[in-house]
Amino acid sequence: MRVFGSYSRGFLSGSALSLSCCAVWYGLLSPPGLRCERPHLSDSNLPVSSVVDTDHSLEDIHQLDTSREILKYGVPDRGPVVRSYSGHALAYDQARRVPVWVAEHLTPDSVVGPAHRKHSKFKPDPNIPAMFSAQNKDFLQSGGWSRGHMAPAGDFKHSQAAMNSTFYLTNVVPQNYENNAGYWNRFEIFCRDLTRSFSDIRVFTGPLFLPNVVEGQKKYVKYEVIGESTVAVPTHLYKLIVAENNSSDQKAVGAFVVPNEPLGFDHKLTEYQVTLEALEGMTGTTFLPLINQTKLVDLCTVDTCQLLSAQKFELHVLSSRLRNAKNREKLDKIWSELESKKLVPDTFITEIYEKKRKEFEIKEKQKSEL
């Protein structure tokens, strides 16, 4: 296991500030997942009883009155604590133009279906003010950084609407192209494959900005920003996985921190495993405040935590290309690659090829009869 230090001063998300504002006005934090409605501080007619519980002390009321005067012209706003979409939820960092975390819930049914990314397009999130949003041109002119999904499109094949929403740039970070297409892709496939063993998989994914420059006794965090929007390029990416079955109250948890750089097939996933506590220190986020810690087990002790091998990944990529072939010529060309690379197709890939081949034969016959 690779050891990462605990960084007590990780970047602050808008979540902490928004929640603290709610604490001032309501005397307690709002339940997770709810947006906080902020009272108008400048309204001198606002009764104290409307924002303070009667059980609070006079000192609390005095502090509230003081805050009212300090924040006379309103509470500085970094956006909603949580933003909800068709299939995922996230917290967004308006300063860096990237998400803080993105959460999703996978089931055996959610990862299959007719939805296809060919119907989706990357676009700015309409709920984000333009001054806080990334733009497509920031990535297209970045010189090699790809638009990396945090909640991957492939997790939402059950719903085209849910898949489409993953293409909002609030769900995207600048990601090394080779990492995105290779190691990270295999990591995402691993998460989907967990639905074969577990009924429910919850995944939190996001960027990290960790010390990566050492000069003498000092450490520095150095990262690139791209485009006119100055979108921050993370040094690392993380995933927190919580897997469970309906038949058991045990939760299998795995936290992983992966460098945002090219990684080959020689790197095992367990190299990048960290403790939940270490991840929370790096992100400045408490991820599972409502979970029973005594019921947690290490995911990699109940699962192999092995990513696809080079050969199996190649077959996976070719199977996707077969499904997306637009004519018989391209279909046969892809199939011939299997032979040239000496890859042995399994039953699943063979069925894909035969099905697509019959579809094209029927279309060609219908066309000839016109």
ABEGO torsion letter per residue (X at the ends): XBBBBBBABBBBBAAAAAAAAAAAAAGBBBBBGBBBBBBBAABAABBAAAABBAABBAAAAAAAAAAAAAAAAEBBBAEBABBBBAABBBBBBAAAGBBABBBBBBBAAAABEABBAAABBBBBBAABBAAABBBAAAAAAAGGBBBBBABBAAAAAABAAAAAAAABAAABBBBBAAAAABAAAAAAAAAAAAAAABABBBBBBBBBBBBABBBEABBBBBBBBBEAAGBBBBABBBBBBBBBBAABABBBBBBBBBBBBBBBAABBAAAABBBAAAAAAAAGBBABAABBAAABBBAAAABAGBBBBAAAAAAAAAAAAAAABABAAAAAAAAAAAAAAGBBBBAAAAAAAAAAAAAAAAAAAAAAAX
